[in-house]
Amino acid sequence: MEMNDRADVVQGDRRNFFRVDDVLPLVMKRVDMDISCIKARMLFTLQSREENPLYPDLPPDENIPPDLWKILLDINSKLNFVLEVLHPESQNLSQARNIPVSLSASGIRLKTESPFDLGDLLELRMMLQLQCPLWLALYGHVVKKTPVADDVYDMAIRFCDMDEEIRDKISQYCLKRQREIIREQRG
């Protein structure tokens, strides 16, 4: 009977997502609003119109062939991306610092000097290098805070209110980085 109880505890502690240690550009701040109003989202990415559901569907111009219209929409999307990268202050990304993290699709662990408390709701804006750079705005609660040194804390943040598309992007990134790390270790 004791053995079954231990098995249940171990099963309950198992992680559902891959985790990877990396260094990511990140901006973090406390959010003082109702969690029901906010949801994780992609800020901007260099993707074609078909890959990016955030791109508005514009009706094609009757005078332009459909294939050319598609190319024009892709060019417009890429130009918007370039403008956003050149002016990161529009999304408060100019303050992003490269921070060592342990990332999974369910949360992130990092060291910080910021005075966040357990239960605080945080907004994290970070860039993942997939096929194209992808900036995400993620939200999560501080679930663990351990002092490491003077004014430095090891914090764990559990993500909340994230749709499957964004969770999949984070999982893809974690798997990609794990493969890269394994290749580097094999030499």
Steps between C-alpha positions, in 0.01 A plus 500: 500500500783736582652434159177607322487822701857584398422424137206741512719777644767445236235501225357828633844665502588409143544788261272525200736703280864500393725745681814664364763728653582795276570874489211705359430871442237576761304790650299435815256719693223468758145523364235661718186400313244225494641178348175441311579800275841382381625206299838389366559617144756535224630857482652474156676251282631468148252253353290475190132592507393132513724427801401809693136499616544848649536652154165650398322349202483770238268455205702460179496782249312387186761664274789300649552127431451288818861374504634854476259612774635227727859612432408862576345399833814304590719799411281725714528257793880490468526878480288532816734256673809697395346825626414341834854361535648841417273665758481248788389774739152470344463169689733589791753249365793742494547417871537125433806344663648158433412295808585136578172308537360152530200498264213262435155544351355513852736752657840659542763513771756781526708711733392861548576806708141621462297503822208283387298308759337157502170516316589812297372499142784579258520578131805351328595609150759271349644406165527142379722418203299254295520508119432871540535712815179490702419749778241380752313675779435241771329532837560301814493491877808483721474156664845481659746761626827400666773744608834421332712801598450860609196626305514202256222244491444173319140520377266253338209637296211282384343619175125556488235557233693380197347347187639184343665684209728698732562197725600304186744777396670483840512118485646513148765742621590282801535190282706691242738630769531155660600352163757780450646444848527123441674560165747740667576247776566223247744732325 
